[in-house]
Amino acid sequence: MTNSKIITMIATPIIIFLAIIILASGLFIVKQQTAVVVERLGKFHSVRFAGLNFKVPIIDTKSRPINLRIQQLDVIVETKTKDDVFVHLKVSTQFQIPKDRVKDAYYKLEDPAAQITSYIFDVVRAEVPKMRLDDVFERKDDIAIAIKSELNDSMIEYGYNIIKTLVTDIDPDAQVKAAMNRINAAEREKVAAQYEGDAQRILIVERAKAEAESKRLQGKGIADQRREIARGLEESVDVLNRAGINPQEASALIVITQHYDTLQAIGQDTKSNLILLPNNPNAASEMLNDMVVSLVAANKIKDAEKENDKAE
């Protein structure tokens, strides 16, 4: 066996082994929700997705894995409102690289997070200074929409799709927050005082209505009582007249009877005040005459006043 044949027999397995190693080095696996850019001699060749892939050894090179999942970037921006209050806004931006824009995302931007942050700062510092502090809290969704619109229009060119933008936190200066809490507490105390005042006013009105109704019912009861007393006196006078007693004597008898009834009622209560009237045989008649004279005098005074009013 010649030397050439021996060399050939030894070299062939080595060559085959090396060829297998070289070919195996061209195989690579791409994980789910990632992509890899393959360059051939430094020039873009293709984009490879999840699964087993092959590149030409030595000639082709592959990039680092590119994340295709939805990612989130949190940015805190300090800015000033229209009423000169400094606030910190936390803006959360969710973005994703579409499969058909992997090439743009890989080649056009070196630091996408810094680019997105710059756009967020620009939009926030353009929108918030137009608003008062209270409006910033009420219109945070409008700020988020403005940020998303600006980012989406700008970043889609670089291969990034903006999914959602949220203003997740608004943090004014500590002294401003303390002042806002005091204002809120004062407003609540004012409302509470108004409600308490309304309640007191309603209570007073209802109490007055109840008292007026009580007085009305009491007056009606007294009027009914006096009406029944007058009716009873009238019936008593009629009975005495039928018995042959003239009206004046009958009235005196009724007065005396009521006088003694009153004394009996007063005597039943130890705390009652007693008024003593003359107690001679003609006392009732004299008291009745005095009452009649007083009523006649009062009627004459009223008639005189009416005549004077008519004369005027």
Phi and psi in degrees as GROMACS dihedral restraints (atoms count N, CA, C in turn):
[ dihedral_restraints ]
;  ai    aj    ak    al  type     phi  dphi    fc
    3     4     5     6     1   -73.4    20    10
    4     5     6     7     1   164.1    20    10
    6     7     8     9     1   -64.3    20    10
    7     8     9    10     1   -36.0    20    10
    9    10    11    12     1   -63.5    20    10
   10    11    12    13     1   -38.9    20    10
   12    13    14    15     1   -68.1    20    10
   13    14    15    16     1   -38.9    20    10
   15    16    17    18     1   -64.2    20    10
   16    17    18    19     1   -43.1    20    10
   18    19    20    21     1   -62.6    20    10
   19    20    21    22     1   -40.0    20    10
   21    22    23    24     1   -64.8    20    10
   22    23    24    25     1   -43.2    20    10
   24    25    26    27     1   -63.4    20    10
   25    26    27    28     1   -35.1    20    10
   27    28    29    30     1   -78.1    20    10
   28    29    30    31     1   -39.5    20    10
   30    31    32    33     1   -74.9    20    10
   31    32    33    34     1   -31.9    20    10
   33    34    35    36     1   -59.2    20    10
   34    35    36    37     1   -50.7    20    10
   36    37    38    39     1   -61.1    20    10
   37    38    39    40     1   -37.0    20    10
   39    40    41    42     1   -64.6    20    10
   40    41    42    43     1   -42.5    20    10
   42    43    44    45     1   -63.7    20    10
   43    44    45    46     1   -43.7    20    10
   45    46    47    48     1   -62.9    20    10
   46    47    48    49     1   -42.0    20    10
   48    49    50    51     1   -62.0    20    10
   49    50    51    52     1   -44.7    20    10
   51    52    53    54     1   -65.2    20    10
   52    53    54    55     1   -37.7    20    10
   54    55    56    57     1   -63.5    20    10
   55    56    57    58     1   -40.5    20    10
   57    58    59    60     1   -64.1    20    10
   58    59    60    61     1   -41.3    20    10
   60    61    62    63     1   -64.0    20    10
   61    62    63    64     1   -42.0    20    10
   63    64    65    66     1   -65.7    20    10
   64    65    66    67     1   -43.0    20    10
   66    67    68    69     1   -65.4    20    10
   67    68    69    70     1   -40.3    20    10
   69    70    71    72     1   -64.6    20    10
   70    71    72    73     1   -31.5    20    10
   72    73    74    75     1   -68.1    20    10
   73    74    75    76     1   -16.0    20    10
   75    76    77    78     1   -83.7    20    10
   76    77    78    79     1   -12.7    20    10
   78    79    80    81     1   -84.0    20    10
   79    80    81    82     1   139.8    20    10
   81    82    83    84     1  -152.9    20    10
   82    83    84    85     1   155.8    20    10
   84    85    86    87     1  -112.5    20    10
   85    86    87    88     1   133.2    20    10
   87    88    89    90     1  -106.7    20    10
   88    89    90    91     1   127.6    20    10
   90    91    92    93     1   -76.5    20    10
   91    92    93    94     1   163.0    20    10
   93    94    95    96     1   -60.6    20    10
   94    95    96    97     1   143.8    20    10
   96    97    98    99     1    59.1    20    10
   97    98    99   100     1    30.6    20    10
   99   100   101   102     1  -136.1    20    10
  100   101   102   103     1   165.5    20    10
  102   103   104   105     1  -140.7    20    10
  103   104   105   106     1   158.5    20    10
  105   106   107   108     1  -133.0    20    10
  106   107   108   109     1   135.3    20    10
  108   109   110   111     1   -94.5    20    10
  109   110   111   112     1   127.6    20    10
  111   112   113   114     1  -103.9    20    10
  112   113   114   115     1   126.1    20    10
  114   115   116   117     1  -112.0    20    10
  115   116   117   118     1   139.6    20    10
  117   118   119   120     1  -114.4    20    10
  118   119   120   121     1   114.3    20    10
  120   121   122   123     1    55.4    20    10
  121   122   123   124     1    40.4    20    10
  123   124   125   126     1    84.3    20    10
  124   125   126   127     1    -0.8    20    10
  126   127   128   129     1  -112.9    20    10
  127   128   129   130     1   144.7    20    10
  129   130   131   132     1   -56.7    20    10
  130   131   132   133     1   133.6    20    10
  132   133   134   135     1  -117.1    20    10
  133   134   135   136     1   -52.8    20    10
  135   136   137   138     1  -165.1    20    10
  136   137   138   139     1   170.1    20    10
  138   139   140   141     1  -114.9    20    10
  139   140   141   142     1   129.2    20    10
  141   142   143   144     1  -111.0    20    10
  142   143   144   145     1   139.0    20    10
  144   145   146   147     1  -112.1    20    10
  145   146   147   148     1  -170.3    20    10
  147   148   149   150     1   -54.8    20    10
  148   149   150   151     1   136.4    20    10
  150   151   152   153     1   128.5    20    10
  151   152   153   154     1  -171.3    20    10
  153   154   155   156     1   -85.6    20    10
  154   155   156   157     1   128.0    20    10
  156   157   158   159     1  -129.1    20    10
  157   158   159   160     1   165.7    20    10
  159   160   161   162     1  -134.9    20    10
  160   161   162   163     1   139.1    20    10
  162   163   164   165     1  -129.4    20    10
  163   164   165   166     1   153.5    20    10
  165   166   167   168     1   -71.3    20    10
  166   167   168   169     1   120.5    20    10
  168   169   170   171     1   -58.5    20    10
  169   170   171   172     1   147.1    20    10
  171   172   173   174     1    70.2    20    10
  172   173   174   175     1   -43.4    20    10
  174   175   176   177     1   -79.5    20    10
  175   176   177   178     1   -44.5    20    10
  177   178   179   180     1   -96.6    20    10
  178   179   180   181     1   147.0    20    10
  180   181   182   183     1  -130.9    20    10
  181   182   183   184     1   150.1    20    10
  183   184   185   186     1  -115.5    20    10
  184   185   186   187     1   152.3    20    10
  186   187   188   189     1   -84.8    20    10
  187   188   189   190     1   176.4    20    10
  189   190   191   192     1   -66.9    20    10
  190   191   192   193     1   157.3    20    10
  192   193   194   195     1   -61.9    20    10
  193   194   195   196     1   138.0    20    10
  195   196   197   198     1  -106.1    20    10
  196   197   198   199     1   123.8    20    10
  198   199   200   201     1   -73.4    20    10
  199   200   201   202     1   123.8    20    10
  201   202   203   204     1  -102.9    20    10
  202   203   204   205     1     1.0    20    10
  204   205   206   207     1   -77.1    20    10
  205   206   207   208     1   164.6    20    10
  207   208   209   210     1   -71.4    20    10
  208   209   210   211     1   126.6    20    10
  210   211   212   213     1  -113.9    20    10
  211   212   213   214     1   158.5    20    10
  213   214   215   216     1  -127.0    20    10
  214   215   216   217     1   136.8    20    10
  216   217   218   219     1  -122.1    20    10
  217   218   219   220     1   122.7    20    10
  219   220   221   222     1  -101.7    20    10
  220   221   222   223     1   126.6    20    10
  222   223   224   225     1  -127.5    20    10
  223   224   225   226     1   131.8    20    10
  225   226   227   228     1  -106.0    20    10
  226   227   228   229     1   122.2    20    10
  228   229   230   231     1  -115.8    20    10
  229   230   231   232     1   130.7    20    10
  231   232   233   234     1  -101.0    20    10
  232   233   234   235     1   128.0    20    10
  234   235   236   237     1  -150.0    20    10
  235   236   237   238     1   176.5    20    10
  237   238   239   240     1  -118.6    20    10
  238   239   240   241     1   140.6    20    10
  240   241   242   243     1   -86.8    20    10
  241   242   243   244     1   178.3    20    10
  243   244   245   246     1   -65.4    20    10
  244   245   246   247     1   -31.0    20    10
  246   247   248   249     1   -94.5    20    10
  247   248   249   250     1    27.5    20    10
  249   250   251   252     1    61.3    20    10
  250   251   252   253     1    43.5    20    10
  252   253   254   255     1  -114.9    20    10
  253   254   255   256     1   126.7    20    10
  255   256   257   258     1   -83.2    20    10
  256   257   258   259     1   131.9    20    10
  258   259   260   261     1  -133.0    20    10
  259   260   261   262     1   154.9    20    10
  261   262   263   264     1  -109.9    20    10
  262   263   264   265     1   122.9    20    10
  264   265   266   267     1  -108.9    20    10
  265   266   267   268     1   129.1    20    10
  267   268   269   270     1   -98.7    20    10
  268   269   270   271     1   117.6    20    10
  270   271   272   273     1  -112.0    20    10
  271   272   273   274     1   123.5    20    10
  273   274   275   276     1  -107.1    20    10
  274   275   276   277     1   122.0    20    10
  276   277   278   279     1  -116.5    20    10
  277   278   279   280     1   125.2    20    10
  279   280   281   282     1  -103.5    20    10
  280   281   282   283     1   128.1    20    10
  282   283   284   285     1  -139.5    20    10
  283   284   285   286     1   163.7    20    10
  285   286   287   288     1  -151.7    20    10
  286   287   288   289     1   150.3    20    10
  288   289   290   291     1   -97.7    20    10
  289   290   291   292     1   115.1    20    10
  291   292   293   294     1   -66.6    20    10
  292   293   294   295     1   153.7    20    10
  294   295   296   297     1   -62.9    20    10
  295   296   297   298     1   -31.7    20    10
  297   298   299   300     1   -84.7    20    10
  298   299   300   301     1     0.0    20    10
  300   301   302   303     1  -120.3    20    10
  301   302   303   304     1    20.3    20    10
  303   304   305   306     1   -63.1    20    10
  304   305   306   307     1   -41.7    20    10
  306   307   308   309     1   -59.6    20    10
  307   308   309   310     1   -45.8    20    10
  309   310   311   312     1   -64.7    20    10
  310   311   312   313     1   -43.4    20    10
  312   313   314   315     1   -62.9    20    10
  313   314   315   316     1   -32.1    20    10
  315   316   317   318     1   -79.9    20    10
  316   317   318   319     1   -38.3    20    10
  318   319   320   321     1   -97.1    20    10
  319   320   321   322     1   -29.6    20    10
  321   322   323   324     1   -86.5    20    10
  322   323   324   325     1   -28.9    20    10
  324   325   326   327     1  -123.9    20    10
  325   326   327   328     1   129.6    20    10
  327   328   329   330     1   -85.8    20    10
  328   329   330   331     1   -36.1    20    10
  330   331   332   333     1  -134.1    20    10
  331   332   333   334     1    85.1    20    10
  333   334   335   336     1   -64.1    20    10
  334   335   336   337     1   -33.7    20    10
  336   337   338   339     1   -62.4    20    10
  337   338   339   340     1   -42.1    20    10
  339   340   341   342     1   -66.3    20    10
  340   341   342   343     1   -36.8    20    10
  342   343   344   345     1   -66.3    20    10
  343   344   345   346     1   -44.6    20    10
  345   346   347   348     1   -64.6    20    10
  346   347   348   349     1   -40.8    20    10
  348   349   350   351     1   -60.5    20    10
  349   350   351   352     1   -41.3    20    10
  351   352   353   354     1   -62.2    20    10
  352   353   354   355     1   -42.7    20    10
  354   355   356   357     1   -66.1    20    10
  355   356   357   358     1   -38.8    20    10
  357   358   359   360     1   -63.5    20    10
  358   359   360   361     1   -46.0    20    10
  360   361   362   363     1   -58.4    20    10
  361   362   363   364     1   -43.0    20    10
  363   364   365   366     1   -64.3    20    10
  364   365   366   367     1   -45.1    20    10
  366   367   368   369     1   -70.2    20    10
  367   368   369   370     1   -44.6    20    10
  369   370   371   372     1   -62.7    20    10
  370   371   372   373     1   -44.0    20    10
  372   373   374   375     1   -75.9    20    10
  373   374   375   376     1    -7.0    20    10
  375   376   377   378     1   -94.5    20    10
  376   377   378   379     1   -30.5    20    10
  378   379   380   381     1   -92.2    20    10
  379   380   381   382     1   -46.1    20    10
  381   382   383   384     1   -63.8    20    10
  382   383   384   385     1   -40.5    20    10
  384   385   386   387     1   -61.3    20    10
  385   386   387   388     1   -12.0    20    10
  387   388   389   390     1   -84.2    20    10
  388   389   390   391     1   -10.0    20    10
  390   391   392   393     1  -115.5    20    10
  391   392   393   394     1   152.2    20    10
  393   394   395   396     1   -80.0    20    10
  394   395   396   397     1   165.6    20    10
  396   397   398   399     1   -59.6    20    10
  397   398   399   400     1   -43.5    20    10
  399   400   401   402     1   -62.5    20    10
  400   401   402   403     1   -36.2    20    10
  402   403   404   405     1   -68.4    20    10
  403   404   405   406     1   -30.7    20    10
  405   406   407   408     1   -62.7    20    10
  406   407   408   409     1   -42.2    20    10
  408   409   410   411     1   -66.9    20    10
  409   410   411   412     1   -40.6    20    10
  411   412   413   414     1   -75.6    20    10
  412   413   414   415     1   -29.5    20    10
  414   415   416   417     1  -114.2    20    10
  415   416   417   418     1    30.2    20    10
  417   418   419   420     1   -64.3    20    10
  418   419   420   421     1   -30.1    20    10
  420   421   422   423     1   -65.9    20    10
  421   422   423   424     1   -36.1    20    10
  423   424   425   426     1   -64.7    20    10
  424   425   426   427     1   -37.7    20    10
  426   427   428   429     1   -64.4    20    10
  427   428   429   430     1   -43.6    20    10
  429   430   431   432     1   -62.4    20    10
  430   431   432   433     1   -40.3    20    10
  432   433   434   435     1   -65.4    20    10
  433   434   435   436     1   -41.1    20    10
  435   436   437   438     1   -63.4    20    10
  436   437   438   439     1   -40.4    20    10
  438   439   440   441     1   -64.7    20    10
  439   440   441   442     1   -46.4    20    10
  441   442   443   444     1   -61.4    20    10
  442   443   444   445     1   -42.3    20    10
  444   445   446   447     1   -62.4    20    10
  445   446   447   448     1   -44.6    20    10
  447   448   449   450     1   -66.6    20    10
  448   449   450   451     1   -43.4    20    10
  450   451   452   453     1   -66.4    20    10
  451   452   453   454     1   -43.9    20    10
  453   454   455   456     1   -63.4    20    10
  454   455   456   457     1   -41.1    20    10
  456   457   458   459     1   -66.1    20    10
  457   458   459   460     1   -32.6    20    10
  459   460   461   462     1   -89.1    20    10
  460   461   462   463     1   -41.5    20    10
  462   463   464   465     1   -82.5    20    10
  463   464   465   466     1   -21.1    20    10
  465   466   467   468     1   -62.7    20    10
  466   467   468   469     1   -28.5    20    10
  468   469   470   471     1   -65.8    20    10
  469   470   471   472     1   -28.5    20    10
  471   472   473   474     1   -96.3    20    10
  472   473   474   475     1     8.3    20    10
  474   475   476   477     1    91.4    20    10
  475   476   477   478     1    15.5    20    10
  477   478   479   480     1  -117.9    20    10
  478   479   480   481     1   129.6    20    10
  480   481   482   483     1  -103.6    20    10
  481   482   483   484     1   122.9    20    10
  483   484   485   486     1   -84.0    20    10
  484   485   486   487     1   114.4    20    10
  486   487   488   489     1   -81.1    20    10
  487   488   489   490     1   -51.2    20    10
  489   490   491   492     1  -155.4    20    10
  490   491   492   493     1   144.6    20    10
  492   493   494   495     1  -129.1    20    10
  493   494   495   496     1   129.7    20    10
  495   496   497   498     1  -130.3    20    10
  496   497   498   499     1   139.2    20    10
  498   499   500   501     1   -93.1    20    10
  499   500   501   502     1   100.5    20    10
  501   502   503   504     1   -90.4    20    10
  502   503   504   505     1   -14.7    20    10
  504   505   506   507     1  -156.7    20    10
  505   506   507   508     1   139.2    20    10
  507   508   509   510     1  -127.3    20    10
  508   509   510   511     1   116.1    20    10
  510   511   512   513     1  -125.8    20    10
  511   512   513   514     1    98.2    20    10
  513   514   515   516     1   -73.7    20    10
  514   515   516   517     1   176.5    20    10
  516   517   518   519     1   -61.3    20    10
  517   518   519   520     1   150.0    20    10
  519   520   521   522     1   -59.2    20    10
  520   521   522   523     1   -40.3    20    10
  522   523   524   525     1   -65.4    20    10
  523   524   525   526     1   -36.2    20    10
  525   526   527   528     1   -66.8    20    10
  526   527   528   529     1   -41.6    20    10
  528   529   530   531     1   -63.7    20    10
  529   530   531   532     1   -39.8    20    10
  531   532   533   534     1   -63.5    20    10
  532   533   534   535     1   -41.4    20    10
  534   535   536   537     1   -64.3    20    10
  535   536   537   538     1   -41.2    20    10
  537   538   539   540     1   -62.8    20    10
  538   539   540   541     1   -39.4    20    10
  540   541   542   543     1   -64.8    20    10
  541   542   543   544     1   -39.4    20    10
  543   544   545   546     1   -65.3    20    10
  544   545   546   547     1   -41.8    20    10
  546   547   548   549     1   -61.8    20    10
  547   548   549   550     1   -43.7    20    10
  549   550   551   552     1   -62.5    20    10
  550   551   552   553     1   -42.9    20    10
  552   553   554   555     1   -64.3    20    10
  553   554   555   556     1   -40.4    20    10
  555   556   557   558     1   -64.4    20    10
  556   557   558   559     1   -40.0    20    10
  558   559   560   561     1   -63.3    20    10
  559   560   561   562     1   -41.8    20    10
  561   562   563   564     1   -66.7    20    10
  562   563   564   565     1   -38.9    20    10
  564   565   566   567     1   -64.8    20    10
  565   566   567   568     1   -37.3    20    10
  567   568   569   570     1   -63.0    20    10
  568   569   570   571     1   -45.3    20    10
  570   571   572   573     1   -63.7    20    10
  571   572   573   574     1   -40.9    20    10
  573   574   575   576     1   -62.4    20    10
  574   575   576   577     1   -41.6    20    10
  576   577   578   579     1   -63.8    20    10
  577   578   579   580     1   -39.1    20    10
  579   580   581   582     1   -63.1    20    10
  580   581   582   583     1   -43.4    20    10
  582   583   584   585     1   -64.3    20    10
  583   584   585   586     1   -40.9    20    10
  585   586   587   588     1   -64.2    20    10
  586   587   588   589     1   -40.8    20    10
  588   589   590   591     1   -62.4    20    10
  589   590   591   592     1   -42.9    20    10
  591   592   593   594     1   -61.9    20    10
  592   593   594   595     1   -40.7    20    10
  594   595   596   597     1   -64.2    20    10
  595   596   597   598     1   -42.8    20    10
  597   598   599   600     1   -63.9    20    10
  598   599   600   601     1   -41.5    20    10
  600   601   602   603     1   -63.5    20    10
  601   602   603   604     1   -43.7    20    10
  603   604   605   606     1   -62.9    20    10
  604   605   606   607     1   -40.4    20    10
  606   607   608   609     1   -62.5    20    10
  607   608   609   610     1   -43.0    20    10
  609   610   611   612     1   -64.5    20    10
  610   611   612   613     1   -43.9    20    10
  612   613   614   615     1   -62.5    20    10
  613   614   615   616     1   -45.5    20    10
  615   616   617   618     1   -66.0    20    10
  616   617   618   619     1   -37.4    20    10
  618   619   620   621     1   -64.5    20    10
  619   620   621   622     1   -40.8    20    10
  621   622   623   624     1   -65.1    20    10
  622   623   624   625     1   -41.1    20    10
  624   625   626   627     1   -62.4    20    10
  625   626   627   628     1   -43.1    20    10
  627   628   629   630     1   -64.1    20    10
  628   629   630   631     1   -40.7    20    10
  630   631   632   633     1   -65.9    20    10
  631   632   633   634     1   -41.0    20    10
  633   634   635   636     1   -63.6    20    10
  634   635   636   637     1   -40.8    20    10
  636   637   638   639     1   -65.8    20    10
  637   638   639   640     1   -38.5    20    10
  639   640   641   642     1   -63.2    20    10
  640   641   642   643     1   -44.1    20    10
  642   643   644   645     1   -62.1    20    10
  643   644   645   646     1   -40.4    20    10
  645   646   647   648     1   -63.0    20    10
  646   647   648   649     1   -46.6    20    10
  648   649   650   651     1   -66.0    20    10
  649   650   651   652     1   -37.0    20    10
  651   652   653   654     1   -64.5    20    10
  652   653   654   655     1   -43.9    20    10
  654   655   656   657     1   -63.2    20    10
  655   656   657   658     1   -39.6    20    10
  657   658   659   660     1   -63.8    20    10
  658   659   660   661     1   -40.9    20    10
  660   661   662   663     1   -63.6    20    10
  661   662   663   664     1   -42.6    20    10
  663   664   665   666     1   -63.5    20    10
  664   665   666   667     1   -42.0    20    10
  666   667   668   669     1   -62.9    20    10
  667   668   669   670     1   -42.8    20    10
  669   670   671   672     1   -63.8    20    10
  670   671   672   673     1   -39.6    20    10
  672   673   674   675     1   -62.5    20    10
  673   674   675   676     1   -46.5    20    10
  675   676   677   678     1   -65.3    20    10
  676   677   678   679     1   -35.1    20    10
  678   679   680   681     1   -63.9    20    10
  679   680   681   682     1   -43.7    20    10
  681   682   683   684     1   -67.3    20    10
  682   683   684   685     1   -37.6    20    10
  684   685   686   687     1   -62.5    20    10
  685   686   687   688     1   -44.1    20    10
  687   688   689   690     1   -62.9    20    10
  688   689   690   691     1   -39.0    20    10
  690   691   692   693     1   -66.0    20    10
  691   692   693   694     1   -39.8    20    10
  693   694   695   696     1   -65.2    20    10
  694   695   696   697     1   -40.7    20    10
  696   697   698   699     1   -63.3    20    10
  697   698   699   700     1   -40.5    20    10
  699   700   701   702     1   -62.6    20    10
  700   701   702   703     1   -41.2    20    10
  702   703   704   705     1   -67.3    20    10
  703   704   705   706     1   -38.2    20    10
  705   706   707   708     1   -64.2    20    10
  706   707   708   709     1   -42.8    20    10
  708   709   710   711     1   -62.1    20    10
  709   710   711   712     1   -40.5    20    10
  711   712   713   714     1   -63.0    20    10
  712   713   714   715     1   -40.7    20    10
  714   715   716   717     1   -64.9    20    10
  715   716   717   718     1   -43.4    20    10
  717   718   719   720     1   -67.5    20    10
  718   719   720   721     1   -35.9    20    10
  720   721   722   723     1   -63.4    20    10
  721   722   723   724     1   -40.2    20    10
  723   724   725   726     1   -67.8    20    10
  724   725   726   727     1   -22.0    20    10
  726   727   728   729     1   -85.3    20    10
  727   728   729   730     1     0.2    20    10
  729   730   731   732     1    95.6    20    10
  730   731   732   733     1    13.4    20    10
  732   733   734   735     1   -98.7    20    10
  733   734   735   736     1   129.6    20    10
  735   736   737   738     1   -70.5    20    10
  736   737   738   739     1   163.9    20    10
  738   739   740   741     1   -60.1    20    10
  739   740   741   742     1   -38.7    20    10
  741   742   743   744     1   -66.4    20    10
  742   743   744   745     1   -44.3    20    10
  744   745   746   747     1   -65.6    20    10
  745   746   747   748     1   -38.3    20    10
  747   748   749   750     1   -62.2    20    10
  748   749   750   751     1   -43.9    20    10
  750   751   752   753     1   -62.5    20    10
  751   752   753   754     1   -42.6    20    10
  753   754   755   756     1   -61.9    20    10
  754   755   756   757     1   -39.8    20    10
  756   757   758   759     1   -64.3    20    10
  757   758   759   760     1   -40.7    20    10
  759   760   761   762     1   -66.3    20    10
  760   761   762   763     1   -40.2    20    10
  762   763   764   765     1   -63.0    20    10
  763   764   765   766     1   -44.6    20    10
  765   766   767   768     1   -61.1    20    10
  766   767   768   769     1   -42.7    20    10
  768   769   770   771     1   -60.9    20    10
  769   770   771   772     1   -45.0    20    10
  771   772   773   774     1   -66.3    20    10
  772   773   774   775     1   -33.3    20    10
  774   775   776   777     1   -60.9    20    10
  775   776   777   778     1   -48.6    20    10
  777   778   779   780     1   -69.8    20    10
  778   779   780   781     1   -32.7    20    10
  780   781   782   783     1   -62.7    20    10
  781   782   783   784     1   -39.3    20    10
  783   784   785   786     1   -65.9    20    10
  784   785   786   787     1   -44.5    20    10
  786   787   788   789     1   -60.0    20    10
  787   788   789   790     1   -38.9    20    10
  789   790   791   792     1   -65.6    20    10
  790   791   792   793     1   -41.4    20    10
  792   793   794   795     1   -66.7    20    10
  793   794   795   796     1   -38.1    20    10
  795   796   797   798     1   -67.4    20    10
  796   797   798   799     1   -36.2    20    10
  798   799   800   801     1   -68.0    20    10
  799   800   801   802     1   -21.8    20    10
  801   802   803   804     1   -73.2    20    10
  802   803   804   805     1   -19.0    20    10
  804   805   806   807     1  -115.9    20    10
  805   806   807   808     1   120.0    20    10
  807   808   809   810     1   -70.3    20    10
  808   809   810   811     1   -19.1    20    10
  810   811   812   813     1   -96.9    20    10
  811   812   813   814     1     7.7    20    10
  813   814   815   816     1   -78.1    20    10
  814   815   816   817     1   151.7    20    10
  816   817   818   819     1   -93.4    20    10
  817   818   819   820     1   132.2    20    10
  819   820   821   822     1  -106.4    20    10
  820   821   822   823     1   130.5    20    10
  822   823   824   825     1  -109.7    20    10
  823   824   825   826     1   119.4    20    10
  825   826   827   828     1   -92.9    20    10
  826   827   828   829     1   127.3    20    10
  828   829   830   831     1  -107.9    20    10
  829   830   831   832     1   159.0    20    10
  831   832   833   834     1   -54.3    20    10
  832   833   834   835     1   138.6    20    10
  834   835   836   837     1  -123.4    20    10
  835   836   837   838     1    38.1    20    10
  837   838   839   840     1   -91.6    20    10
  838   839   840   841     1   169.0    20    10
  840   841   842   843     1   -59.1    20    10
  841   842   843   844     1   -30.7    20    10
  843   844   845   846     1   -97.5    20    10
  844   845   846   847     1     9.3    20    10
  846   847   848   849     1   -63.2    20    10
  847   848   849   850     1   -45.3    20    10
  849   850   851   852     1   -63.9    20    10
  850   851   852   853     1   -42.2    20    10
  852   853   854   855     1   -65.2    20    10
  853   854   855   856     1   -42.2    20    10
  855   856   857   858     1   -64.1    20    10
  856   857   858   859     1   -42.3    20    10
  858   859   860   861     1   -63.9    20    10
  859   860   861   862     1   -39.5    20    10
  861   862   863   864     1   -64.9    20    10
  862   863   864   865     1   -41.5    20    10
  864   865   866   867     1   -62.7    20    10
  865   866   867   868     1   -42.3    20    10
  867   868   869   870     1   -60.4    20    10
  868   869   870   871     1   -40.8    20    10
  870   871   872   873     1   -64.8    20    10
  871   872   873   874     1   -41.3    20    10
  873   874   875   876     1   -65.4    20    10
  874   875   876   877     1   -43.3    20    10
  876   877   878   879     1   -60.7    20    10
  877   878   879   880     1   -42.0    20    10
  879   880   881   882     1   -63.8    20    10
  880   881   882   883     1   -42.4    20    10
  882   883   884   885     1   -64.9    20    10
  883   884   885   886     1   -41.0    20    10
  885   886   887   888     1   -64.2    20    10
  886   887   888   889     1   -41.3    20    10
  888   889   890   891     1   -64.5    20    10
  889   890   891   892     1   -40.5    20    10
  891   892   893   894     1   -64.5    20    10
  892   893   894   895     1   -40.9    20    10
  894   895   896   897     1   -64.9    20    10
  895   896   897   898     1   -38.2    20    10
  897   898   899   900     1   -64.7    20    10
  898   899   900   901     1   -39.4    20    10
  900   901   902   903     1   -64.6    20    10
  901   902   903   904     1   -41.5    20    10
  903   904   905   906     1   -63.5    20    10
  904   905   906   907     1   -42.7    20    10
  906   907   908   909     1   -63.1    20    10
  907   908   909   910     1   -39.2    20    10
  909   910   911   912     1   -65.3    20    10
  910   911   912   913     1   -41.6    20    10
  912   913   914   915     1   -63.7    20    10
  913   914   915   916     1   -39.3    20    10
  915   916   917   918     1   -63.8    20    10
  916   917   918   919     1   -41.3    20    10
  918   919   920   921     1   -65.6    20    10
  919   920   921   922     1   -38.3    20    10
  921   922   923   924     1   -64.6    20    10
  922   923   924   925     1   -39.4    20    10
  924   925   926   927     1   -63.7    20    10
  925   926   927   928     1   -40.6    20    10
  927   928   929   930     1   -67.3    20    10
  928   929   930   931     1   -37.9    20    10
  930   931   932   933     1   -65.6    20    10
  931   932   933   934     1   -37.3    20    10
